[in-house]
Amino acid sequence: MFTQFLGTAATVYGVLAALKTLLQARQMLARRTSREVSARFLTSYTGGYAIWLAYGLSTGSLPLIVVDAVGLLCGGLTLAVALSLRGSLARPATWNGGDTTSISQRPRWPIGSRCSPPGASWLRARRRRWAGATT
């Protein structure tokens, strides 16, 4: 009796845990971006469900089959949403909507040039003051 209860509780918990990836899919759809989500993690997560589903099918274990079938479907759906929001699968450069504004590019200032980066005059004045204070 206790073993059957434990099996049922584990199956229910497994199904609920598998459904949690749908919350991530809902959040990605609401934000219209999947930048915060690792596609590699979702791939390995979904792949784990696929392997356990194959094992459950080979042993005929109904709890494993149910939990891992739900996990594979939910994980696959979440992965599909993440990849569809990134753009073309054939061209990974289009992922994240081609938006590279989050990558900060600092301008390179040529060595020995007369132009200086912003704030350089403040830094030079501060260094002169410090040098004057120590002598």
Buried (B, 14 or more C-beta within 10 A) or exposed (E): EEEEEEEEEEBEEBBEEBEEBBEBBEBBEEEEBBBEBEBEEBBEBBEBBBEBBBEBEEEEBEBBBBBBBBBBBBBBBBBEBBBEBBBEEEEEEEBBEEEEEEEEEEEEEEEEEEEEEEEEEEEEEEEEEEEEEEE
